[in-house]
């Protein structure tokens, strides 16, 4: 018999992991959006296997490896909570960060080409 405290911990862990899972998948989806399906599929499988393995490691630590019927249910609750309330804000923030990083990288590349052009022009 598992104590009520452990059950509560496993429910909170399942919700948090469901949210984390969808966060990681949404970042993966955003980064590999333009990649064709048959190139993307092996990386998705590896991602799902790694996240599933991580969840079962956490489940063994918190719940002694017992998988109750409510654990997958609360993982889906975490999926829903992330998609309904957090995904659009996190993705907007991620897009801003990507724009800033992209701008910095493009500016550095332009500066390097300008230096090379100036060197060639002087000769």
C-alpha positions as CSV (number, residue, x, y, z in Angstrom):
1,X,0.0,0.0,0.0
2,X,1.4,3.4,-1.0
3,X,0.9,6.3,1.3
4,X,-1.2,9.3,0.4
5,X,1.8,11.5,0.4
6,X,3.6,9.3,-2.2
7,X,0.5,9.2,-4.3
8,X,0.3,13.0,-4.2
9,X,4.0,13.2,-5.1
10,X,3.5,10.9,-8.1
11,X,0.5,12.9,-9.3
12,X,2.4,16.2,-9.1
13,X,5.4,14.5,-10.8
14,X,3.1,13.2,-13.6
15,X,1.6,16.6,-14.2
16,X,5.0,18.4,-14.1
17,X,6.5,15.7,-16.4
18,X,3.6,16.0,-18.9
19,X,4.2,19.8,-19.1
20,X,8.0,19.2,-19.4
21,X,7.4,16.6,-22.1
22,X,5.3,18.9,-24.2
23,X,7.7,21.8,-23.6
24,X,10.6,19.7,-25.0
25,X,8.5,18.4,-27.8
26,X,7.3,21.9,-28.8
27,X,10.9,23.2,-28.9
28,X,11.9,20.1,-30.9
29,X,9.0,20.7,-33.3
30,X,9.9,24.4,-33.7
31,X,13.6,23.7,-34.4
32,X,12.9,20.8,-36.8
33,X,9.8,22.3,-38.5
34,X,11.3,22.5,-41.9
35,X,12.9,19.1,-41.9
36,X,11.2,16.3,-43.9
37,X,9.3,13.7,-42.0
38,X,11.5,10.7,-42.8
39,X,14.6,12.6,-41.6
40,X,12.8,13.8,-38.5
41,X,11.3,10.5,-37.5
42,X,14.5,8.9,-36.0
43,X,15.2,12.0,-33.9
44,X,11.6,12.0,-32.7
45,X,11.8,8.4,-31.7
46,X,15.1,9.0,-29.8
47,X,13.5,12.0,-28.1
48,X,10.5,10.0,-27.0
49,X,12.6,7.1,-25.8
50,X,14.9,9.4,-23.8
51,X,11.9,11.2,-22.2
52,X,10.1,7.9,-21.5
53,X,13.2,6.5,-19.9
54,X,13.6,9.6,-17.8
55,X,10.0,9.3,-16.6
56,X,10.4,5.7,-15.6
57,X,13.6,6.6,-13.7
58,X,11.7,9.3,-11.8
59,X,8.8,6.9,-11.3
60,X,11.1,4.3,-9.7
61,X,12.6,7.0,-7.4
62,X,9.2,8.5,-6.3
63,X,6.8,5.6,-6.7
64,X,9.1,2.5,-6.4
65,X,8.4,1.6,-10.0
66,X,4.7,1.0,-9.6
67,X,2.7,2.4,-12.5
68,X,-0.8,3.2,-11.4
69,X,-3.6,3.9,-13.8
70,X,-3.8,7.5,-12.8
71,X,-0.2,8.3,-13.7
72,X,-0.6,8.3,-17.5
73,X,-3.9,10.2,-17.0
74,X,-2.1,13.0,-15.1
75,X,0.6,13.0,-17.7
76,X,-2.1,13.9,-20.3
77,X,-3.4,16.5,-17.8
78,X,0.1,18.0,-17.9
79,X,0.0,17.9,-21.7
80,X,-3.3,19.7,-21.7
81,X,-2.3,22.3,-19.1
82,X,0.9,23.2,-21.1
83,X,-0.9,23.4,-24.4
84,X,-3.8,25.4,-23.1
85,X,-2.1,27.9,-20.8
86,X,1.7,28.0,-21.4
87,X,2.7,27.1,-24.9
88,X,1.8,30.3,-26.7
89,X,3.7,32.4,-24.2
90,X,6.8,30.2,-24.1
91,X,6.8,29.9,-27.9
92,X,6.6,33.7,-28.3
93,X,9.5,34.0,-25.9
94,X,11.5,31.4,-27.7
95,X,10.8,33.1,-31.1
96,X,12.2,36.4,-29.6
97,X,15.3,34.6,-28.3
98,X,15.8,33.0,-31.7
99,X,15.5,36.3,-33.5
100,X,18.0,37.9,-31.2
101,X,20.5,35.0,-31.5
102,X,19.9,34.9,-35.3
103,X,20.5,38.7,-35.6
104,X,23.7,38.4,-33.5
105,X,25.0,35.5,-35.7
106,X,24.1,37.2,-38.9
107,X,25.7,40.5,-37.7
108,X,29.0,38.6,-36.9
109,X,29.0,36.9,-40.3
110,X,28.4,40.2,-42.0
111,X,31.2,41.8,-40.0
112,X,33.6,39.0,-41.0
113,X,32.7,39.3,-44.7
114,X,33.2,43.1,-44.5
115,X,36.6,42.6,-43.0
116,X,37.5,40.2,-45.7
117,X,36.2,42.5,-48.4
118,X,38.2,45.4,-46.9
119,X,41.4,43.3,-46.9
120,X,40.8,42.3,-50.5
121,X,40.0,45.9,-51.5
122,X,43.2,47.2,-49.9
123,X,45.4,44.8,-52.0
